[in-house]
Amino acid sequence: MKQIVSIFMVVLVFFSCKEEKGENKDVAQAETKLEQQDIAYTSFGKKITADDALPANRMAVHYANMTVGDSIDAKMIAKVDEVCQAKGCWMKLDLPDGEQVMVKFKDYGFFMPKDISGEEVIINGKAYVNEVPVDEQRHYAEDGGATKEEIAKITEPKKTYSFLADGVLLKTK
């Protein structure tokens, strides 16, 4: 009787281990596939994830429905059009309707590389609409490398789409 119980236990352990190995193999394969699908990002500022980021065209709809002084918490994905060439303290992102979003960084806490024009970023923070005075527009134009003639043409305040980012993900090549 003891031999039958012992044989039964050995067979039970053998089949239990065999099934577990198969499950581990499936999990390992699934993890490998996830790693291959993941996009690599360099993080700046607060650690954020790429989850739930709105594409630029959807964010443009939100901006179009906002007035000066309105703000919303947002996370968006867009292409960088321009970066401050003095120190990377602001950047402009493209919207599909020809508009741009002026991005500044919370508490001046981090800067972006100056050579990322054309790259894709995900930004997290507050989207808002404001009116930028002439002197501030001229300052940004100067930082962006505009000529004296281009800067002199700035003569009126401008309604702008803005974003105060607390975290940025830069898609790596």
Secondary structure, 3 states (H helix, E strand, C coil): CHHHHHHHHHHHHHHHHHHHHHHHHHHHHHHHHHHHHCCCEEEEECCCCCCCCEEHHHHHHHHHCCCCCCEEEEEEEEEEEEECCCCCCEEEEECCCCCEEEEEEHHHCCCCCCCCCCCEEEEEEEEEEEEECHHHHHHHHHHCCCCHHHHHCCCCCEEEEEEEEEEEEEECC
